[in-house]
């Protein structure tokens, strides 16, 4: 009985209630899912642009190393993972600072 009343009320609005519901669902999805993800992406990009020589970093593959050289033209970092062992990685594959990752472990 109550479901019939709800259906009659929704049909009586001419779809305006349904449109309002759709807009409300999109707004909720934007503020709880899309916007926080965009903020996180901006923070990651800001970190990647602020990488300096001598900074400890972690790559997306989980490799810890120290930045020894930066090539801004090719967007490449040379990181030293052990004494005399250097890797060339794309700047976008750097995940986080090793110092900030250590704070998560503790």
N, C-alpha and C positions, 0 to 999 in steps of 0.2 A: 504494500500500500504506500509506504513512504517513498519507495523508488519511483512510483508513478507520479507522485507529487513533484519530486526533484526533476524528472524528465519534463513534466509540463512547465515547470518554472524556467528551465533552460531553453525550451522551445519558445516560450513567451518573450524572452529578451531579444529574439532575433539574432542570436549568436554573439551578442555583445559580452555576455558573461564568459563565454568560451574564449573570446579574444582577450579579455582581461586576465583570465586564468593563464593563457599562453604567455602573455607578457610578463606576468608575475613569475612563472616558472623560469623564463629566460633570465630575468633579473637575478633570481636566486642562484641560478647556475653560474652567471657571470661573477657575482660577488664571492661565491664560495669555491669556484673551481678555476675559472679563466684568469681573473685578476691576480690571485696569489701566484699562479704559475708564471705570469708575465713579470711580476716583481722579482721572483727567484731567478729568472733568466737574465734580467738586467743586472742583478747582483753578481751572478757568475761572469757575465761579460765584463763588468767593471773590474772584477778580480783579475781576469785574464789580461786585461789591458794594463794593469798595474804591476805585473810581474817584473821583477828586477834581477840582476845578476846576484848570485850568492843566496838567493831565496830557496828554501826547501819546498818542494812541490810533490804532489802525487798525480800520476797520470790516470786516465780512465781505466787502464789495464791493471792498476794497482802497483805500479813501479814507483818507488820512492827515489828521489834524487835531488841534486842541487843544481840550479840553473847556472851554467857557465858562460853561455853566449846567447844572444838574441838577434835573430834576423827578421827585422820588421817588414822587409820587402816580401820575403817568402812566407812570413808568418810562422817561422820555425824557431824552436828552442833547442839548444844543445844542453842536455842535462847529464851530469856525472853521477852514475849510480854506484860506482866503486872507484877505488884509486886507479886512475888511468882508463876507466871504462866509461865511454861517453856515448849517449844515444841522441839521435836527432828525432824530435817529435813535433808534431803540429801543435801550435799553441792552443787550438780548440780541444785537444785531447787532455789538457791539464785539468784535473778535477778540483783540487783544493790545495791549500797550503798545508804542509806537513805539520806545522805547529797547531793549526786549527783542528786537524784530524786527530792529533794526540790528545786534545782536550775532550774529544768524544769517547775515547777509549777509557779514560780514567773515571 
